Amino acid sequence: MTCMQRLVLIFLFSILCEAAARSQDLFFQEYNLLKKSESVQVNKILQDKIGFIWIATDKGLFKFDGKVYKRFSGKDIPDENVTSLAEDSLGRIWVGFKNGKIATLQKDKLIPFEPAEGMPKLPISDILFDTKGALWFSTLNDGVYYFFNDRLYRLDDIDGMPDLFCYDLELDADGNIWVGTDGGVAICARKGNTVEIKKIDYAAGLPDNIVKKILKAKNGNMYLATQEAGVVLVEKKTNKLTSLFTQWNQGSTNDILLTDDWMWAATENGLVSFDLTNSKNESKVQLKEQVNSLFVDGEGNIWLGTKRGLIRTLGEQIQFIKTNSVSNVIALAVGASGNLWFSDGKTLVHQHTDGSISKPLSNSPYNLKSVISLFVDVRGFVWAGLYGDGVLRIDPQTYQVKLFSTELRNGSILNITGRGNKIWLATLGGASEIDAEKLSVKNYSTENGLSTDYIYQVFIDSKNRIWFATDRNGVDMLDSNGFHHFKDGFDAKVVYGFAEDAKMQVWANVQDVGLLMYDEKKFSEFNNQKKLHSTNVSVLVKDTSGRLIAAHESGIDFFDPSLKQFHFFGDASGLTSSKPNLNAVAQDNRGRTYVGTDHGIVVFSPHNNILHSVNPYIDQFKVDDKVFDLNQSGKLSYDQNNITINFIGFWFQNPEAISFSYKLENFDADWISTLNNSVTYSQLPPGDYVFHLKASDDNDYSNSAESTIHFVVKPPFWRTYLFYVIVVASIVVAAYFFVYLRQRKLIADKQELEVKVRMRTLEIENKTMEIQAQAEEIKGINENLEELVRSRTAELEHKNKALEDYAFINAHQLRAPVASILGLIYLMQKLDLKGEEKEYVDHLKESAKKLDSVVTSITEAIERGDFMKPF
């Protein structure tokens, strides 16, 4: 089965489906500030310069980042009932309370505003800063105050105020303060400390004196929201007053705001909207419950403060049109006056601008025909393509019908387009060109140059080239030179349709591939294809600014290819169950895009500033788990190197889709992606760091906004250049002083040594002379001693000689008697001696032997010359 055949079956199935009405016009998302069952009355809403949403309620002040609420209540706040909010040029939040107090929020702490003159006791209804920075605030029944040059001034009825019950303050284009009161409007022109007051009231043509809200438009006009007469326009140039509504039955108007051409009113009956371009100024209640306040944020979200809590809507950016007759819209077109034509394949419906419904074919022979494509030409005629039966041209006023059938090569009309008098049909049997003026037909098929007869869409670009989307045969293009065929890059896929961007580049919508871009030579895949949320795009069209809209089952991708800016509308925008039908798209003369889905019609009208990336914000910088203020000092000591950085991304339409990419310059080698809202760096080495943060809702950070902080981890003192300089300087100074002192010491030592040398030399000289004298004396002594020695030596020699002679004589003279005695003793022993006699002889023998030994010793001593040794 070919893809074309499958499409035919889809159309046939659509014909068999009955419609169910779409019941909701706008998508609303409710937020629970406290418990789900606990109501909170929201009095005021504000978005600060950073991106936080501030919510003033009867149960405290709330700060909201899309995921987390921070509540200020109890002892942290002067009064639980918060009645007004403002932001000054320094980014400080000013908070007004029901008890007449005012406080400023600084570092998440409320600091009371306490002028010397004191504060009122009645509720603060509004706070504003004029062009010179003076603080103004209004009260309920105590007039208006302004604070200038450290002094608080009060304006009351004596000063010309029309009433003391004041609801709102607004700054006009000339710098004057407009005050909405119970007695009309007071226009306050301040000159220094004095204020001149002019009035707008009943006498000036104001239909209701109770003015509860004043709004300045971009053109300088002022809008006044009244209690009973709706909204009044005050023109800047003429001061002319014009009531926008001849009859107003929506009750008291509490707040108003403008988004492009739409005005929104918060009333006691609910949220009311009206199109300022509509001359009838018909209002419509979008939400049926009392709304106290309105605010539009940077994303184009409209925030509603109600008695129950906080609500968000995209407003006119995405609307869901009720189609009571059908639900599965497979074809639609928009007339010049904004009336809608649509079909579910079974019934053709004409919805007029007043909301009334008619069925143009109900009483015609074509009542049962299946309308599968629609187009409105420059003359206002409606062309209805049938399945198998040709095409009808319908007069939108009379519903007269002309059928083109036999003139066509094929009667199954999948798509219709045109420019001027030329109408082009895409069919299952080629393409057909109809001259709407001559009502002539020219058919194109494979016989005339097309590569296939299965054509999904015909598209006319700004150069009047005709493009043909084919079934599995790429793209055909017809220009003045004939047909051209493009098959490269299409991989035998079905081409569903085309669009042309602001740079006149043609884009092809290809099944399972996504978008291919034509560079005047060939088609190639879109570089940022991954940023699209689906490769199966059902509707591709450009808006009035040349930006592309791609609708698919996941939602709507809205992007500017040249700027590489993207925005996605999905489940969080209320598109959960709306699946667009193939090429079921139309645009009105105001640039709004209508997409036919299986659940009615989605009207897509994004604000001009909607294309922007998720706003990243670095919320806290912590050192050792303690908050550190980098604004006071961006330098940390070497031991303050355990860093935690907390961050958030502002994207209220789908905060859960936010991811982050960060890099710590001079530490991280590359960008790091995370879903967490913090990162910790432990033991960072000393260095100069820049933390870069990006945020995205589609994981592509190539064109994301970036937030940075800079900080320095200082090295320890002993690792600083100063320390090195001090050390080097100290070494140099020490070396210098060492050399200097050493030199001085050497000089001193030299001088001291010279003195010592001189003294020693003198001493030596004295000693030498003394020694010489002593030497002479010693010499004389020596000579005397030598003489004495010689004399003594001679004397000793003489005595020794005498001694030797004496010893020799004695020895030899003693030895003979001793020998005789020994001989006699020997002889006596031979005798027979008795006991006592024998003892006498033995004793005598022993004595003789001793005497002999002495004599022998003397003899030996004499022989040796040794007279000192004892005998």
LINFEN-V450678 format. One record per residue. N is the residue number from 1. RES is the residue in three letters. SS is DSSP state (alpha for helix, beta for strand, coil for the rest). Layout:
# LINFEN-V450678
((N:RES:SS) (N:RES:SS))
This chain:
# LINFEN-V450678
((1:MET:coil) (2:THR:coil) (3:CYS:alpha) (4:MET:alpha) (5:GLN:alpha) (6:ARG:alpha) (7:LEU:alpha) (8:VAL:alpha) (9:LEU:alpha) (10:ILE:alpha) (11:PHE:alpha) (12:LEU:alpha) (13:PHE:alpha) (14:SER:alpha) (15:ILE:alpha) (16:LEU:alpha) (17:CYS:coil) (18:GLU:coil) (19:ALA:coil) (20:ALA:coil) (21:ALA:coil) (22:ARG:coil) (23:SER:coil) (24:GLN:coil) (25:ASP:coil) (26:LEU:coil) (27:PHE:coil) (28:PHE:beta) (29:GLN:beta) (30:GLU:beta) (31:TYR:beta) (32:ASN:coil) (33:LEU:coil) (34:LEU:coil) (35:LYS:coil) (36:LYS:coil) (37:SER:coil) (38:GLU:coil) (39:SER:coil) (40:VAL:coil) (41:GLN:coil) (42:VAL:beta) (43:ASN:beta) (44:LYS:beta) (45:ILE:beta) (46:LEU:beta) (47:GLN:beta) (48:ASP:coil) (49:LYS:coil) (50:ILE:coil) (51:GLY:coil) (52:PHE:coil) (53:ILE:beta) (54:TRP:beta) (55:ILE:beta) (56:ALA:beta) (57:THR:beta) (58:ASP:coil) (59:LYS:coil) (60:GLY:beta) (61:LEU:beta) (62:PHE:beta) (63:LYS:beta) (64:PHE:beta) (65:ASP:coil) (66:GLY:coil) (67:LYS:coil) (68:VAL:coil) (69:TYR:beta) (70:LYS:beta) (71:ARG:beta) (72:PHE:beta) (73:SER:coil) (74:GLY:alpha) (75:LYS:alpha) (76:ASP:alpha) (77:ILE:coil) (78:PRO:coil) (79:ASP:coil) (80:GLU:coil) (81:ASN:coil) (82:VAL:beta) (83:THR:beta) (84:SER:beta) (85:LEU:beta) (86:ALA:beta) (87:GLU:beta) (88:ASP:coil) (89:SER:coil) (90:LEU:coil) (91:GLY:coil) (92:ARG:coil) (93:ILE:beta) (94:TRP:beta) (95:VAL:beta) (96:GLY:beta) (97:PHE:beta) (98:LYS:coil) (99:ASN:coil) (100:GLY:coil) (101:LYS:coil) (102:ILE:beta) (103:ALA:beta) (104:THR:beta) (105:LEU:beta) (106:GLN:beta) (107:LYS:coil) (108:ASP:coil) (109:LYS:beta) (110:LEU:beta) (111:ILE:beta) (112:PRO:beta) (113:PHE:coil) (114:GLU:coil) (115:PRO:coil) (116:ALA:coil) (117:GLU:coil) (118:GLY:coil) (119:MET:coil) (120:PRO:coil) (121:LYS:coil) (122:LEU:coil) (123:PRO:coil) (124:ILE:beta) (125:SER:beta) (126:ASP:beta) (127:ILE:beta) (128:LEU:beta) (129:PHE:beta) (130:ASP:coil) (131:THR:coil) (132:LYS:coil) (133:GLY:coil) (134:ALA:coil) (135:LEU:beta) (136:TRP:beta) (137:PHE:beta) (138:SER:beta) (139:THR:beta) (140:LEU:beta) (141:ASN:coil) (142:ASP:coil) (143:GLY:coil) (144:VAL:beta) (145:TYR:beta) (146:TYR:beta) (147:PHE:beta) (148:PHE:beta) (149:ASN:coil) (150:ASP:coil) (151:ARG:beta) (152:LEU:beta) (153:TYR:beta) (154:ARG:beta) (155:LEU:beta) (156:ASP:coil) (157:ASP:alpha) (158:ILE:alpha) (159:ASP:alpha) (160:GLY:coil) (161:MET:coil) (162:PRO:coil) (163:ASP:coil) (164:LEU:coil) (165:PHE:beta) (166:CYS:beta) (167:TYR:beta) (168:ASP:beta) (169:LEU:beta) (170:GLU:beta) (171:LEU:beta) (172:ASP:coil) (173:ALA:coil) (174:ASP:coil) (175:GLY:coil) (176:ASN:coil) (177:ILE:beta) (178:TRP:beta) (179:VAL:beta) (180:GLY:beta) (181:THR:beta) (182:ASP:coil) (183:GLY:coil) (184:GLY:beta) (185:VAL:beta) (186:ALA:beta) (187:ILE:beta) (188:CYS:beta) (189:ALA:beta) (190:ARG:beta) (191:LYS:beta) (192:GLY:coil) (193:ASN:coil) (194:THR:beta) (195:VAL:beta) (196:GLU:beta) (197:ILE:beta) (198:LYS:beta) (199:LYS:beta) (200:ILE:beta) (201:ASP:coil) (202:TYR:alpha) (203:ALA:alpha) (204:ALA:alpha) (205:GLY:coil) (206:LEU:coil) (207:PRO:coil) (208:ASP:coil) (209:ASN:coil) (210:ILE:coil) (211:VAL:beta) (212:LYS:beta) (213:LYS:beta) (214:ILE:beta) (215:LEU:beta) (216:LYS:beta) (217:ALA:coil) (218:LYS:coil) (219:ASN:coil) (220:GLY:coil) (221:ASN:coil) (222:MET:beta) (223:TYR:beta) (224:LEU:beta) (225:ALA:beta) (226:THR:beta) (227:GLN:coil) (228:GLU:coil) (229:ALA:coil) (230:GLY:coil) (231:VAL:beta) (232:VAL:beta) (233:LEU:beta) (234:VAL:beta) (235:GLU:coil) (236:LYS:coil) (237:LYS:coil) (238:THR:coil) (239:ASN:coil) (240:LYS:coil) (241:LEU:beta) (242:THR:beta) (243:SER:beta) (244:LEU:coil) (245:PHE:coil) (246:THR:coil) (247:GLN:coil) (248:TRP:coil) (249:ASN:coil) (250:GLN:coil) (251:GLY:coil) (252:SER:coil) (253:THR:beta) (254:ASN:beta) (255:ASP:beta) (256:ILE:beta) (257:LEU:beta) (258:LEU:beta) (259:THR:beta) (260:ASP:coil) (261:ASP:coil) (262:TRP:beta) (263:MET:beta) (264:TRP:beta) (265:ALA:beta) (266:ALA:beta) (267:THR:beta) (268:GLU:coil) (269:ASN:coil) (270:GLY:coil) (271:LEU:beta) (272:VAL:beta) (273:SER:beta) (274:PHE:beta) (275:ASP:beta) (276:LEU:coil) (277:THR:coil) (278:ASN:coil) (279:SER:coil) (280:LYS:coil) (281:ASN:coil) (282:GLU:coil) (283:SER:beta) (284:LYS:beta) (285:VAL:beta) (286:GLN:beta) (287:LEU:beta) (288:LYS:coil) (289:GLU:coil) (290:GLN:coil) (291:VAL:beta) (292:ASN:beta) (293:SER:beta) (294:LEU:beta) (295:PHE:beta) (296:VAL:beta) (297:ASP:coil) (298:GLY:coil) (299:GLU:coil) (300:GLY:coil) (301:ASN:coil) (302:ILE:beta) (303:TRP:beta) (304:LEU:beta) (305:GLY:beta) (306:THR:beta) (307:LYS:coil) (308:ARG:coil) (309:GLY:coil) (310:LEU:beta) (311:ILE:beta) (312:ARG:beta) (313:THR:beta) (314:LEU:coil) (315:GLY:alpha) (316:GLU:alpha) (317:GLN:alpha) (318:ILE:beta) (319:GLN:beta) (320:PHE:beta) (321:ILE:beta) (322:LYS:coil) (323:THR:coil) (324:ASN:coil) (325:SER:coil) (326:VAL:coil) (327:SER:coil) (328:ASN:coil) (329:VAL:coil) (330:ILE:coil) (331:ALA:beta) (332:LEU:beta) (333:ALA:beta) (334:VAL:beta) (335:GLY:coil) (336:ALA:coil) (337:SER:coil) (338:GLY:coil) (339:ASN:coil) (340:LEU:beta) (341:TRP:beta) (342:PHE:beta) (343:SER:beta) (344:ASP:coil) (345:GLY:coil) (346:LYS:coil) (347:THR:coil) (348:LEU:beta) (349:VAL:beta) (350:HIS:beta) (351:GLN:beta) (352:HIS:coil) (353:THR:coil) (354:ASP:coil) (355:GLY:coil) (356:SER:coil) (357:ILE:beta) (358:SER:beta) (359:LYS:coil) (360:PRO:coil) (361:LEU:coil) (362:SER:coil) (363:ASN:coil) (364:SER:coil) (365:PRO:coil) (366:TYR:coil) (367:ASN:coil) (368:LEU:coil) (369:LYS:coil) (370:SER:coil) (371:VAL:beta) (372:ILE:beta) (373:SER:beta) (374:LEU:beta) (375:PHE:beta) (376:VAL:beta) (377:ASP:coil) (378:VAL:coil) (379:ARG:coil) (380:GLY:coil) (381:PHE:coil) (382:VAL:beta) (383:TRP:beta) (384:ALA:beta) (385:GLY:beta) (386:LEU:beta) (387:TYR:coil) (388:GLY:coil) (389:ASP:coil) (390:GLY:coil) (391:VAL:beta) (392:LEU:beta) (393:ARG:beta) (394:ILE:beta) (395:ASP:coil) (396:PRO:coil) (397:GLN:coil) (398:THR:coil) (399:TYR:coil) (400:GLN:coil) (401:VAL:beta) (402:LYS:beta) (403:LEU:beta) (404:PHE:beta) (405:SER:coil) (406:THR:coil) (407:GLU:coil) (408:LEU:coil) (409:ARG:coil) (410:ASN:coil) (411:GLY:coil) (412:SER:coil) (413:ILE:beta) (414:LEU:beta) (415:ASN:beta) (416:ILE:beta) (417:THR:beta) (418:GLY:beta) (419:ARG:beta) (420:GLY:coil) (421:ASN:coil) (422:LYS:beta) (423:ILE:beta) (424:TRP:beta) (425:LEU:beta) (426:ALA:beta) (427:THR:beta) (428:LEU:coil) (429:GLY:coil) (430:GLY:beta) (431:ALA:beta) (432:SER:beta) (433:GLU:beta) (434:ILE:beta) (435:ASP:beta) (436:ALA:coil) (437:GLU:coil) (438:LYS:coil) (439:LEU:coil) (440:SER:beta) (441:VAL:beta) (442:LYS:beta) (443:ASN:beta) (444:TYR:beta) (445:SER:coil) (446:THR:coil) (447:GLU:coil) (448:ASN:coil) (449:GLY:coil) (450:LEU:coil) (451:SER:coil) (452:THR:coil) (453:ASP:coil) (454:TYR:coil) (455:ILE:beta) (456:TYR:beta) (457:GLN:beta) (458:VAL:beta) (459:PHE:beta) (460:ILE:beta) (461:ASP:coil) (462:SER:coil) (463:LYS:coil) (464:ASN:coil) (465:ARG:coil) (466:ILE:beta) (467:TRP:beta) (468:PHE:beta) (469:ALA:beta) (470:THR:beta) (471:ASP:beta) (472:ARG:coil) (473:ASN:coil) (474:GLY:coil) (475:VAL:beta) (476:ASP:beta) (477:MET:beta) (478:LEU:beta) (479:ASP:beta) (480:SER:coil) (481:ASN:coil) (482:GLY:beta) (483:PHE:beta) (484:HIS:beta) (485:HIS:beta) (486:PHE:beta) (487:LYS:coil) (488:ASP:coil) (489:GLY:coil) (490:PHE:coil) (491:ASP:coil) (492:ALA:coil) (493:LYS:coil) (494:VAL:beta) (495:VAL:beta) (496:TYR:beta) (497:GLY:beta) (498:PHE:beta) (499:ALA:beta) (500:GLU:beta) (501:ASP:coil) (502:ALA:coil) (503:LYS:coil) (504:MET:coil) (505:GLN:coil) (506:VAL:beta) (507:TRP:beta) (508:ALA:beta) (509:ASN:beta) (510:VAL:beta) (511:GLN:coil) (512:ASP:coil) (513:VAL:coil) (514:GLY:beta) (515:LEU:beta) (516:LEU:beta) (517:MET:beta) (518:TYR:beta) (519:ASP:coil) (520:GLU:coil) (521:LYS:coil) (522:LYS:coil) (523:PHE:beta) (524:SER:beta) (525:GLU:beta) (526:PHE:coil) (527:ASN:coil) (528:ASN:coil) (529:GLN:alpha) (530:LYS:alpha) (531:LYS:alpha) (532:LEU:coil) (533:HIS:coil) (534:SER:coil) (535:THR:coil) (536:ASN:coil) (537:VAL:coil) (538:SER:coil) (539:VAL:beta) (540:LEU:beta) (541:VAL:beta) (542:LYS:beta) (543:ASP:coil) (544:THR:coil) (545:SER:coil) (546:GLY:coil) (547:ARG:coil) (548:LEU:beta) (549:ILE:beta) (550:ALA:beta) (551:ALA:beta) (552:HIS:beta) (553:GLU:coil) (554:SER:coil) (555:GLY:beta) (556:ILE:beta) (557:ASP:beta) (558:PHE:beta) (559:PHE:beta) (560:ASP:beta) (561:PRO:coil) (562:SER:coil) (563:LEU:coil) (564:LYS:coil) (565:GLN:beta) (566:PHE:beta) (567:HIS:beta) (568:PHE:beta) (569:PHE:beta) (570:GLY:coil) (571:ASP:alpha) (572:ALA:alpha) (573:SER:alpha) (574:GLY:coil) (575:LEU:coil) (576:THR:coil) (577:SER:coil) (578:SER:coil) (579:LYS:coil) (580:PRO:beta) (581:ASN:beta) (582:LEU:beta) (583:ASN:beta) (584:ALA:beta) (585:VAL:beta) (586:ALA:beta) (587:GLN:beta) (588:ASP:coil) (589:ASN:coil) (590:ARG:coil) (591:GLY:coil) (592:ARG:coil) (593:THR:beta) (594:TYR:beta) (595:VAL:beta) (596:GLY:beta) (597:THR:beta) (598:ASP:coil) (599:HIS:coil) (600:GLY:beta) (601:ILE:beta) (602:VAL:beta) (603:VAL:beta) (604:PHE:beta) (605:SER:coil) (606:PRO:coil) (607:HIS:coil) (608:ASN:coil) (609:ASN:coil) (610:ILE:coil) (611:LEU:coil) (612:HIS:coil) (613:SER:coil) (614:VAL:coil) (615:ASN:beta) (616:PRO:beta) (617:TYR:beta) (618:ILE:beta) (619:ASP:beta) (620:GLN:beta) (621:PHE:beta) (622:LYS:beta) (623:VAL:beta) (624:ASP:coil) (625:ASP:coil) (626:LYS:beta) (627:VAL:beta) (628:PHE:coil) (629:ASP:coil) (630:LEU:coil) (631:ASN:coil) (632:GLN:coil) (633:SER:coil) (634:GLY:coil) (635:LYS:beta) (636:LEU:beta) (637:SER:coil) (638:TYR:coil) (639:ASP:coil) (640:GLN:coil) (641:ASN:coil) (642:ASN:coil) (643:ILE:beta) (644:THR:beta) (645:ILE:beta) (646:ASN:beta) (647:PHE:beta) (648:ILE:beta) (649:GLY:beta) (650:PHE:beta) (651:TRP:coil) (652:PHE:coil) (653:GLN:coil) (654:ASN:coil) (655:PRO:alpha) (656:GLU:alpha) (657:ALA:alpha) (658:ILE:coil) (659:SER:beta) (660:PHE:beta) (661:SER:beta) (662:TYR:beta) (663:LYS:beta) (664:LEU:beta) (665:GLU:beta) (666:ASN:coil) (667:PHE:coil) (668:ASP:coil) (669:ALA:coil) (670:ASP:coil) (671:TRP:coil) (672:ILE:beta) (673:SER:beta) (674:THR:beta) (675:LEU:coil) (676:ASN:coil) (677:ASN:coil) (678:SER:beta) (679:VAL:beta) (680:THR:beta) (681:TYR:beta) (682:SER:coil) (683:GLN:coil) (684:LEU:coil) (685:PRO:coil) (686:PRO:coil) (687:GLY:beta) (688:ASP:beta) (689:TYR:beta) (690:VAL:beta) (691:PHE:beta) (692:HIS:beta) (693:LEU:beta) (694:LYS:beta) (695:ALA:beta) (696:SER:beta) (697:ASP:coil) (698:ASP:coil) (699:ASN:coil) (700:ASP:coil) (701:TYR:coil) (702:SER:coil) (703:ASN:coil) (704:SER:coil) (705:ALA:coil) (706:GLU:beta) (707:SER:beta) (708:THR:beta) (709:ILE:beta) (710:HIS:beta) (711:PHE:beta) (712:VAL:beta) (713:VAL:beta) (714:LYS:coil) (715:PRO:coil) (716:PRO:coil) (717:PHE:alpha) (718:TRP:alpha) (719:ARG:alpha) (720:THR:coil) (721:TYR:alpha) (722:LEU:alpha) (723:PHE:alpha) (724:TYR:alpha) (725:VAL:alpha) (726:ILE:alpha) (727:VAL:alpha) (728:VAL:alpha) (729:ALA:alpha) (730:SER:alpha) (731:ILE:alpha) (732:VAL:alpha) (733:VAL:alpha) (734:ALA:alpha) (735:ALA:alpha) (736:TYR:alpha) (737:PHE:alpha) (738:PHE:alpha) (739:VAL:alpha) (740:TYR:alpha) (741:LEU:alpha) (742:ARG:alpha) (743:GLN:alpha) (744:ARG:alpha) (745:LYS:alpha) (746:LEU:alpha) (747:ILE:alpha) (748:ALA:alpha) (749:ASP:alpha) (750:LYS:alpha) (751:GLN:alpha) (752:GLU:alpha) (753:LEU:alpha) (754:GLU:alpha) (755:VAL:alpha) (756:LYS:alpha) (757:VAL:alpha) (758:ARG:alpha) (759:MET:alpha) (760:ARG:alpha) (761:THR:alpha) (762:LEU:alpha) (763:GLU:alpha) (764:ILE:alpha) (765:GLU:alpha) (766:ASN:alpha) (767:LYS:alpha) (768:THR:alpha) (769:MET:alpha) (770:GLU:alpha) (771:ILE:alpha) (772:GLN:alpha) (773:ALA:alpha) (774:GLN:alpha) (775:ALA:alpha) (776:GLU:alpha) (777:GLU:alpha) (778:ILE:alpha) (779:LYS:alpha) (780:GLY:alpha) (781:ILE:alpha) (782:ASN:alpha) (783:GLU:alpha) (784:ASN:alpha) (785:LEU:alpha) (786:GLU:alpha) (787:GLU:alpha) (788:LEU:alpha) (789:VAL:alpha) (790:ARG:alpha) (791:SER:alpha) (792:ARG:alpha) (793:THR:alpha) (794:ALA:alpha) (795:GLU:alpha) (796:LEU:alpha) (797:GLU:alpha) (798:HIS:alpha) (799:LYS:alpha) (800:ASN:alpha) (801:LYS:alpha) (802:ALA:alpha) (803:LEU:alpha) (804:GLU:alpha) (805:ASP:alpha) (806:TYR:alpha) (807:ALA:alpha) (808:PHE:alpha) (809:ILE:alpha) (810:ASN:alpha) (811:ALA:alpha) (812:HIS:alpha) (813:GLN:alpha) (814:LEU:alpha) (815:ARG:alpha) (816:ALA:alpha) (817:PRO:alpha) (818:VAL:alpha) (819:ALA:alpha) (820:SER:alpha) (821:ILE:alpha) (822:LEU:alpha) (823:GLY:alpha) (824:LEU:alpha) (825:ILE:alpha) (826:TYR:alpha) (827:LEU:alpha) (828:MET:alpha) (829:GLN:alpha) (830:LYS:alpha) (831:LEU:coil) (832:ASP:coil) (833:LEU:coil) (834:LYS:coil) (835:GLY:alpha) (836:GLU:alpha) (837:GLU:alpha) (838:LYS:alpha) (839:GLU:alpha) (840:TYR:alpha) (841:VAL:alpha) (842:ASP:alpha) (843:HIS:alpha) (844:LEU:alpha) (845:LYS:alpha) (846:GLU:alpha) (847:SER:alpha) (848:ALA:alpha) (849:LYS:alpha) (850:LYS:alpha) (851:LEU:alpha) (852:ASP:alpha) (853:SER:alpha) (854:VAL:alpha) (855:VAL:alpha) (856:THR:alpha) (857:SER:alpha) (858:ILE:alpha) (859:THR:alpha) (860:GLU:alpha) (861:ALA:alpha) (862:ILE:alpha) (863:GLU:alpha) (864:ARG:alpha) (865:GLY:coil) (866:ASP:coil) (867:PHE:coil) (868:MET:coil) (869:LYS:coil) (870:PRO:coil) (871:PHE:coil))
